[in-house]
């Protein structure tokens, strides 16, 4: 990675020389040409606080208003009368003006608006590396140049030692262009849910390994030979079949798959990047899927059916297991099963273990984040904008507000324990409640509520998720892949190679799993990847990795 300024100290030298002050150099190394230092921002302080520190409530010195792109979730459709908007203005002096975009159209609409120069200053709900497409045009801000204006952000990066994660989202110029959600600990989201009443009836314990999952499915199949133990979902509206299942199954083999798939991953033993879809771990994962399908323990329609079709099979007792997250478990599977199948019970088990042992994949402490439009830097309100973003998305109080709302109105808090006020429900916690924290008040909105301390994040867990996360949080987090930012010309070349390779991996994963291509042809499949420039792509990333190590060593 080239240094921003010739002769500038490397990031490691800065950290060694300056201790905690080095964090500011790490994350906020401003350049003199784009307004990164305090002098250049002296005329952009309209409404900004003169002194703004960790633990301090941001309050604009004069009323301000900012547009924000709003990902409109159909579960809690956007409303102008949410208490969130009114209370946010009261606390901060800032009025947010949401530009609603349907969830199903969000990424496409966001790209069109940014490309046309019509995007608002605040562009949240952006998943890395989506921001990369907008870097070269200057349409979005190199936010790392300005985090010296964000004390809460810098404080959490330092306390939770998130520098390696931030390195992982840097571009080739050494900057990052996305302000990600910051987590103190990894929060696992998905695993397998099983009908525990069926397990009890068959004298089976909930499985803790994938070998045991195979045995449990075999016992269920023996009892119900005309049904599939597992019929899964999350295959449509995603490039990957059974995207959730492969994400947590891949983890057991130490590889990223499904939703978390990336063509390039780091081999710690070899100390170099490799092609994920050609690794032995990926082959073993695909082999496990093939075994389930071949022995009719998994419904082959899992790879193509809609979510509704998968859920209906579970509710109709045509299957007994399905991928889940805590919200779907409670609000969908259990709620409907209890009304349709007398005596039913369903639980989400901790992710079963495999050859990789009790681990969770690294990098999961960064969540989706906020892009700032490049034109925001020309605004007289720029410093106040960054202070406001810092308070709402990164301060303890702002994060608590975005999640729980107003103490005494939506919740009470005592000794670190939160309770919703009577008559208010959250994600089905009280089916008889007249009000819903998300739908009626606008809190716990995915546009604003993410990241945070483990105490805060876990404060919203229901009993099921608490049990699940208690186990998952004790597992070892694998190291984050080292930084290897590509230069712009390299990024363009990598993009040309990346998509056809990714498509070939996806198509053949499906063929192998369904038995349309025998696993004995794995070597031929790897040769096909080589013909599609697999080795060139890997070499490109390894050169970038070596360059970064040399320039930052």
C-alpha positions, -999 to +999 in steps of 0.1 A: +000+000+000+015+034-010+020+059+018-002+089+017+027+113+018+063+106+009+085+103+040+055+099+063+060+075+092+045+040+088+014+033+108+034+009+130+060+035+137+034+060+146+017+036+170+050+027+186+061+063+190+029+078+201+010+051+220-027+059+222-022+091+201-012+067+173-049+057+169-056+092+155-028+088+131-040+053+122-076+062+115-076+099+108-045+106+087-057+137+069-043+149+036-038+186+030-056+186-004-091+175+007-098+193+039-085+166+063-069+189+089-084+213+114-073+245+095-091+234+063-122+227+083-123+260+101-150+274+078-171+242+080-181+244+116-216+258+114-236+242+143-205+222+155-196+220+192-164+237+201-153+209+224-168+175+218-155+145+238-161+109+247-192+106+269-206+140+259-240+145+244-238+161+209-260+191+206-258+213+175-252+250+184-279+259+159-307+238+143-295+216+115-311+192+090-295+164+070-310+140+044-305+103+050-311+074+027-335+051+045-337+014+039-374+009+043-380-025+059-414-040+052-415-054+088-415-018+102-424+005+073-411+041+074-434+065+093-430+103+097-446+102+132-420+079+148-409+091+182-373+083+170-373+114+147-388+138+173-366+127+202-335+127+180-341+163+171-348+172+207-315+157+219-292+167+191-307+197+174-305+178+142-336+169+120-331+139+098-350+139+066-354+103+054-354+094+018-372+061+018-361+033-005-377-002-004-355-029+010-358-050-022-345-021-043-321-005-019-287-014-034-297-006-069-314+027-060-284+037-039-260+031-068-282+051-092-284+080-068-247+081-060-239+078-097-262+107-106-248+129-077-283+128-060-274+109-029-280+125+004-251+133+028-258+102+049-259+068+031-262+040+058-269+003+056-239-003+033-220-036+034-183-037+027-171-040-001-200-022-018-184+011-012-154+002-034-175+009-065-178+046-056-143+053-045-125+063-077-152+088-087-149+108-055-186+104-049-181+092-013-158+106+014-125+089+025-139+090+060-107+078+076-094+113+070-120+128+093-124+104+122-103+128+143-137+146+145-153+114+160-141+107+195-165+079+203-156+060+171-118+063+179-124+053+215-142+020+206-116+011+180-089+015+206-107-002+235-118-032+214-086-034+194-104-032+161-074-018+141-070-051+121-106-051+112-104-015+099-073-025+080-093-051+062-116-025+047-089+000+036-086+008-001-053+010-020-047+046-010-046+035+027-080+050+035-113+035+043-145+049+029-171+033+051-178+039+088-187+004+099-207-007+128-183-017+156-189-047+179-171-055+210-176-092+204-186-114+175-224-120+174-233-151+155-265-149+136-276-182+121-277-219+129-298-250+126-332-252+142-347-287+150-380-300+162-369-310+197-402-327+205-393-351+177-358-356+191-373-363+225-397-388+211-369-407+194-346-405+224-321-382+207-300-354+221-296-322+202-265-326+181-233-306+189-212-317+159-219-322+122-213-359+125-240-360+151-263-339+128-259-366+102-267-393+128-298-375+141-310-369+105-305-406+098-326-415+128-354-391+118-353-405+082-357-440+096-388-430+116-402-409+087-389-425+055-413-405+032-400-371+045-368-351+045-353-343+079-339-310+065-356-288+040-338-255+039-343-219+028-324-187+019-316-198-016-336-172-036-329-135-036-292-144-031-264-155-055-258-186-033-279-217-027-287-224+009-268-193+018-273-194+055-266-231+059-233-229+039-222-199+060-223-217+093-215-251+078-184-236+061-173-222+095-170-257+108-145-264+080-127-231+085-139-216+052-162-187+042-192-200+022-227-189+014-234-154+025-199-149+038-182-164+007-152-145-007-131-158-036-099-149-017-090-161+018-058-162+038-041-195+046-023-190+080-001-220+076+011-211+042+011-173+050-005-164+017-039-159+001-056-188-016-087-193-037-115-203-013-136-223-037-106-246-045-094-253-009-097-287+007-119-272+034-144-261+008-143-295-009-150-312+024-180-289+031-194-296-004-189-333+002-209-331+034-238-315+016-236-341-011-238-369+016-270-353+030-287-350-003-275-385-016-289-402+015-322-382+013-315-365+046-318-331+029-345-320+005-328-313-029-354-285-034-336-267-006-313-253-032-340-236-053-372-232-033-384-200-019-383-192+018-421-196+021-420-230+005-393-242+030-412-228+060-445-244+048-428-278+047-416-273+083-451-263+094-467-292+074-443-317+091-428-326+057-395-316+073-381-313+109-351-289+106-344-256+089-319-228+091-328-201+115-319-169+132-334-159+166-361-137+152-373-162+126-372-189+153-395-171+176-418-151+154-422-175+125-413-211+132-423-215+168-453-191+167-469-209+138-459-245+147-475-241+181-508-232+164-506-260+138-489-289+155-500-298+191-471-304+214-445-292+190-412-276+201-384-262+181-350-249+192-320-233+175-288-252+184-253-236+187-235-240+154-224-276+152-187-282+154-165-297+126-128-302+118-120-265+126-131-269+162-149-244+184-142-213+163-160-184+147-147-168+116-127-135+120-139-101+107-174-105+121-170-076+145-176-051+118-211-046+106-227-027+078-220+010+080-224+045+068-210+062+037-207+100+036-213+116+003-182+134-010-202+166-015-208+168+022-172+181+026-183+213+008-210+220+034-205+246+061-221+220+084-195+193+078-179+192+112-213+191+129-224+163+106-194+142+116-200+149+153-236+139+149-228+107+131-203+099+159-228+104+186-258+085+170-239+055+157-209+052+180-216+067+215-230+045+242-259+068+247-267+072+210-266+034+205-288+029+236-313+054+222-314+039+187-320+004+202-343+010+232-358+044+227-367+068+256-363+057+292-397+059+309-416+060+276-405+029+257-385+011+284-371+012+319-336+004+329-322-007+363-288-021+370-281-026+333-313-045+328-338-032+302-375-038+302-400-027+276-429-007+291-461-026+294-481-027+262-450-025+239-437-055+220-404-062+202-401-089+176-431-108+190-421-106+227-457-097+236-481-108+209-510-091+228-493-057+231-510-027+214-477-011+203-445-023+187-411-008+194-401-009+157-433-004+139-449+023+161-419+041+176-391+036+150-365+022+174-343-009+168-343+002+132-316-016+112-306+018+096-295+032+129-292+004+155-261-018+151-228-024+168-221-017+204-208-032+236-217-068+244-238-056+274-259-034+251-261-059+222-270-088+246-296-066+264-320-073+235-316-110+234-346-131+241-341-163+261-334-184+230-308-161+217-292-156+251-286-194+254-273-196+218-249-166+222-237-177+256-222-208+238-211-190+207-194-161+225-170-185+242-156-198+209-123-186+196-125-160+169-101-168+140-078-140+130-089-114+105-074-118+071-045-094+068-049-062+048-041-065+011-057-034-006-056-033-044-047-002-064-074+011-087-060-005-119-056-038-099-092-035-086-105-031-122-086-062-133-096-082-102-133-073-109-131-088-144-117-121-130-137-122-098-173-124-111-169-154-136-148-172-110-175-167-083-202-177-107-183-209-116-179-218-079-216-212-072-228-232-101-205-262-094-212-261-057-248-267-066-240-294-091-217-313-067-242-311-039-271-324-060-250-351-076-252-336-111-215-336-111-195-363-092-170-352-066-144-373-084-143-344-109-130-320-082-096-317-099-112-310-132-133-283-116-101-267-101-085-268-136-116-250-149-111-223-123-074-220-133-085-215-169-107-186-156-077-168-142-079-182-106-041-182-102-038-147-116-064-134-092-046-151-062-013-137-074-027-102-076-039-103-040-007-118-027+014-091-044-009-065-028-004-083+006+034-083+002+033-046-008+013-036+022+035-056+046+066-040+031+053-004+032+038-008+067+063-030+084 
